[in-house]
Amino acid sequence: MNTILITLLVVVALLALAFLGLAIQVMFKSDHKFPNMHIGGNKNMLSRGITCAQSWDKIEQKNAKKIPFEGLHLSDQ
């Protein structure tokens, strides 16, 4: 039981240290924002033509052929 408690305290301390490190990084940066880890924000990936799936889907949905729904019928009646 004592080993579990020590392990739990070490894990909580490491998590607290990680969150503190992130908070300090955000506070002392000039724009006070978390770093952009998204593929769309990476200049090297964009120069190679690599985009993320969400951005690619958004572009494809925008360029998709629009189907006119006025003439469609669900049944023959």
URSUL-V871328 format. One record per residue. N is the residue number from 1. NEAR is the number of other C-alpha atoms within 8 Angstrom. Layout:
N/NEAR, N/NEAR
//
This chain:
1/4, 2/5, 3/6, 4/7, 5/8, 6/8, 7/8, 8/8, 9/8, 10/8, 11/8, 12/8, 13/8, 14/8, 15/8, 16/8, 17/8, 18/8, 19/8, 20/8, 21/8, 22/8, 23/8, 24/8, 25/8, 26/10, 27/7, 28/7, 29/8, 30/4, 31/4, 32/8, 33/6, 34/5, 35/4, 36/5, 37/6, 38/7, 39/10, 40/10, 41/8, 42/9, 43/7, 44/6, 45/11, 46/12, 47/7, 48/6, 49/6, 50/8, 51/10, 52/9, 53/6, 54/6, 55/9, 56/9, 57/8, 58/8, 59/8, 60/8, 61/7, 62/6, 63/6, 64/6, 65/4, 66/4, 67/4, 68/6, 69/5, 70/4, 71/5, 72/6, 73/5, 74/4, 75/4, 76/4, 77/2
//
